[in-house]
Amino acid sequence: MADRRDFDVVVAGGGLVGASAALALARLGHGVALVDRGEPHLQRGALGFDLRTVALNPASMGMLDELGVWQELEHCPFTRVYVWEELGTRHIEFDAAAVDRAALGAIVEVSPAIVALWRAIEAERRVTLFTGGSIEGVTTDARGTSLKTTLGDVHGRLLLAADGAESSIRKALGIGTARHATGHKALITVARTEQPHQDTAWQIFRADGPVALLPLPSRGDEYFVSVVWSQLVAAAEARLALDDSAFAIELERVVESRLGAIVSVDRRHALPLEQRVAESFQPVPGVILIGDAARVLHPLAGQGVNLGFEDVAGVVDVVRRRGIDGIGGDDAWRAYARRRRTRAQLMVAAMDAFRVAYAIRDPGMAWLRNVSVAALNQTPLLKRALMREALGLH
């Protein structure tokens, strides 16, 4: 076809995961097409922060550093994670010093990070951007995969679908997802607090869902946190309807004034929570699902985007080992897809178990949770193993 363009790799979706994959593969010397609906823009609320934030572990931070964008990002490192529950008297905390690290991770605003990645992509001659169109279908042949778009056909030896939880590519190929309903919504906002966050990620488990206060950069003597509050749908709708003052009082109550008064809050946004795992991470030869197109996790562990960056690292490793002539080969990708899907299933099961266990209000279960938390907090080797997993050090 006259309007067909050929590349080594086609990446659909220019979010954090897709943009990172495109840039990393181009740096290996491959010609890459990045297809997205439009160029990203900075999004910030009344308090000066994007409402969408992610907690990056050191492995993800290292990838962004290798891609040359980490130094451009305003980020807030955290050295400690402190977790407690409303019905308990015990808590557990994880400290970076226990794993010989300067930080356990960093909180990053989503839209500035994507914009920084796109700036780097625009300066990379091996990446061609296709923006403004929409995906109409996917076809495969012996030479690779064609992504049919309203801008024409874009063909690659390998197609990476990084086009989100509602992936058009996954749907076009008829690949379903195993869904794990939670009955919750995630209410997100940014809050200014009376007291500093102490470089700590705070999380309280409540019967109706966990609440996380994630540290953001201070502005002089003003302190800020990103709020991710998982709660029942009806409760989320009711709290969205509160005025700012009433909501600030409610938030301060449920986090037990851990950071003093909630001085002010930004606008609120609620997202439905549903864990998903695609039936296959390699729907057909030459097509690989990565990021949220492959799996969606509950935000309580903050690992969703980190698993997406793990996908990118795995893809880069396969491409580096196979070389340009083997980039569309099937065997290595089949093994990659199987490993990544198994890991996703384990993570989804773990998140379900945590959520269900903390939702049980029975006094006996609350006592058992407290005993277990106390035991874990006093077992350095197990805590260290858990931290290494969360840090991406496995």
Secondary structure by P-SEA (a helix, b strand, c coil): ccccccccbbbccccaaaaaaaaaaaaabbbbbbbccbbbbbbbcccccccccccccaaaaaaaaaaccccccbbbbbcbbbbbccccccbbbbbcccccccccbbbbbcaaaaaaaaaaaaaccccccccccccccccccccbbbbbccccbbbccbbbcccccccaaaaaaccccccccccbbbbbbbbbbcccccccbbbbbcccbbbbbccccccccbbbbbbbbbbcaaaaaaaaaccaaaaaaaaaaaacccccccccccbbbbbbbbbbbcccccccccbbbccccccccccccccaaaaaaaaaaaaaaaaaaaccccccccaaaaaaaaaaaaaaaaaaaaaaaaaaaaacccaaaaaaaaaaaaaaaacaaaaaaaaaaaaccc
